[in-house]
Amino acid sequence: MVCLTSGANPLQARVWQEALEDEGIVCQIRGLYEDFGVGDTSGFHVTVWVKTADQGRAEAVLRE
């Protein structure tokens, strides 16, 4: 598995996940439950991981 991209919030990661899965690319989102925020500053930092073999296709999907 390789880290495809990272984002500042879980919503963006879910949008990416849906786009990838619509193209048949399995992915994992990591960091969803690591909330280290202070006050109203979000501590979320999520990453999207895909199989190494799918990396090129996945990058193309997210560019669209």
C-alpha angles and dihedrals in degrees: 000000000000131000106252099183144330134226142189097238143033094238093063090047091053091051090053091046092053092049092050095046090049085062093047095256115139114217141173127220114212129191099034095129100041101100109169096156124147118214109324094337109109117231094197118127111166130185130201117218129194136178112278090240090057097047097100094047092045092052089051091051093053092048091059 
